[in-house]
Amino acid sequence: MKIMWNKKQQESAFSSEAKHPATWVIRSRFLKESADKITFTEPGNSHLARINFMLLGMALESLIKGHMVFRGIQVIEKKRGSTHIKEVFKSHDIHKLAKKIECPALPITDEDYEILEK
């Protein structure tokens, strides 16, 4: 029997997990491991390449968001008495998200941004 959480329970679970950079890194690792399981044995498997790139993009997105949390960017905000996910964490545009984590210890080159754009 599948037990469904109500909206308040879902928000509570997400907000407690999302505050920890490790949660994002673990999610990224699972996505990367899934992408690695996709093999391209036949040239006609371009649909598999798209799925692979999607999973890798999701893994990068999770790493970037984890770094944002590590650097102190809050995931959750209170608006009109209720809890909401900040708009920046709703984005899936890894090119724009990567700009939020620019720092000398993690240089992102123009070539990197071109890859993220794709």
C-alpha positions in Angstrom: 0.0 0.0 0.0 1.4 3.3 -1.1 1.3 6.1 1.5 1.2 9.6 0.1 2.5 12.5 2.1 0.4 15.6 2.2 1.9 18.9 0.9 3.1 20.1 4.3 4.9 16.8 5.0 6.5 16.9 1.5 7.7 20.5 2.1 9.1 19.6 5.5 11.0 16.7 4.2 12.4 18.7 1.2 13.4 21.7 3.4 15.2 19.5 5.9 17.1 17.6 3.2 17.8 20.5 0.9 19.7 22.5 3.6 22.6 20.0 3.5 25.1 20.1 0.6 25.8 16.4 1.1 22.2 15.6 0.0 22.8 17.3 -3.3 26.1 15.5 -3.8 24.6 12.1 -3.1 21.8 12.8 -5.5 24.4 13.8 -8.1 26.3 10.6 -7.6 23.2 8.5 -8.1 22.4 10.3 -11.3 26.0 9.9 -12.6 26.0 6.2 -11.8 22.7 5.9 -13.7 24.2 7.7 -16.7 27.3 5.4 -16.6 25.0 2.4 -17.0 23.8 3.5 -20.4 25.9 2.0 -23.1 26.1 3.0 -26.7 26.7 -0.3 -28.6 24.8 0.6 -31.7 25.1 3.8 -33.8 21.3 4.2 -34.0 20.9 4.7 -30.3 20.9 8.5 -30.3 17.9 8.4 -27.9 20.2 6.7 -25.4 22.7 9.5 -25.8 20.0 12.1 -25.0 19.0 10.2 -21.9 22.7 10.0 -20.9 23.2 13.7 -21.4 20.0 14.4 -19.5 21.2 12.4 -16.5 24.6 14.0 -16.6 23.0 17.4 -16.8 20.9 16.6 -13.8 24.0 15.4 -11.9 25.8 18.7 -12.7 22.7 20.6 -11.6 22.6 18.8 -8.2 26.4 19.5 -7.7 25.9 23.1 -8.5 23.0 23.4 -6.1 24.9 21.6 -3.4 27.7 24.1 -3.8 25.3 27.0 -3.6 24.0 25.6 -0.3 27.5 25.1 0.9 28.3 28.8 0.1 25.3 29.8 2.2 22.5 30.4 -0.4 19.3 29.5 1.3 17.0 27.0 -0.5 13.8 27.9 1.5 12.2 31.2 2.1 9.1 32.4 4.0 6.6 34.3 2.0 3.3 35.5 3.5 3.6 33.0 6.3 4.3 29.9 4.3 7.5 28.1 3.2 8.6 28.3 -0.5 11.5 27.1 -2.5 13.6 30.0 -3.7 13.2 30.7 -7.4 16.9 30.1 -8.1 16.5 26.5 -6.8 13.6 25.9 -9.1 15.7 26.6 -12.2 17.2 23.8 -14.2 19.3 26.1 -16.4 22.8 24.8 -15.4 24.5 27.5 -17.4 22.9 30.3 -15.3 23.2 28.3 -12.1 26.9 27.9 -12.7 27.3 31.6 -12.7 26.0 31.6 -9.1 29.0 29.6 -7.9 31.8 31.4 -9.6 34.9 31.5 -7.3 38.7 31.5 -7.7 38.9 28.0 -6.4 36.4 26.7 -9.0 37.2 28.5 -12.3 34.7 28.0 -15.0 36.1 28.7 -18.5 34.2 29.9 -21.5 34.5 26.4 -23.0 32.9 25.0 -19.8 30.0 27.5 -20.2 29.6 26.4 -23.9 29.3 22.8 -22.7 26.8 23.7 -20.0 24.8 25.6 -22.6 24.4 22.4 -24.7 
